[in-house]
Amino acid sequence: MSEVIFVVEEAHEGGFSARALGVSIFTEADTVAELHERVRDAVRCHFDEREMPKVIRLHFVRDDLISA
């Protein structure tokens, strides 16, 4: 695997949640900087050295509500 992609959303209670596409990895953090650390750690725990992706991509998804 050359890269793993995470969908990142703002959590209702604050902070961020990130789930990987195609592999079973999920993590949460209060800040973006902390999220970077936790995602890296989760990927290192999930893959062995031979399978480690070279790129971790974070795709931030945000919902904006506007009045009509």
C-alpha positions in Angstrom: 0.0 0.0 0.0 1.5 3.3 -1.1 -0.8 5.5 1.0 -3.6 5.4 3.5 -6.4 7.9 3.5 -8.3 9.1 6.6 -11.6 10.9 6.5 -11.4 13.6 9.3 -14.5 15.1 10.8 -15.1 17.6 13.6 -16.6 15.7 16.6 -19.9 17.1 18.0 -18.3 17.2 21.5 -15.2 19.0 20.2 -12.0 17.8 18.6 -11.6 15.6 15.6 -12.3 12.0 14.6 -10.4 10.2 11.9 -11.2 6.9 10.2 -9.1 5.2 7.5 -10.6 4.1 4.2 -10.1 0.4 3.4 -8.4 -0.5 6.7 -9.8 -0.7 10.2 -8.1 2.3 11.9 -9.9 4.9 13.9 -8.6 7.6 16.3 -9.6 10.9 17.9 -7.9 14.0 19.1 -8.6 17.5 20.5 -6.4 19.4 18.1 -5.1 19.0 14.5 -1.5 18.7 15.8 -2.5 15.9 18.2 -4.5 14.3 15.5 -1.3 14.1 13.3 0.5 12.3 16.1 -2.3 9.9 16.8 -2.9 9.0 13.2 0.9 8.3 12.7 0.9 6.1 15.8 -2.2 4.2 14.8 -0.8 3.5 11.3 2.5 2.3 12.9 0.6 0.0 15.1 -1.6 -1.4 12.3 1.0 -2.1 9.7 4.3 -3.9 10.0 7.4 -2.4 8.4 7.0 -4.2 5.1 3.5 -3.0 4.6 3.9 0.5 6.0 2.3 3.1 3.6 4.7 5.9 2.4 2.0 8.6 2.6 -0.8 9.3 5.1 -3.4 11.6 3.7 -6.0 13.4 5.9 -9.2 14.4 4.1 -11.0 17.0 6.2 -14.8 17.0 5.8 -16.9 19.8 7.2 -20.6 20.5 7.2 -21.7 24.1 6.9 -25.3 25.0 7.5 -26.7 28.2 6.1 -30.1 29.6 6.2 -32.2 29.8 3.0 
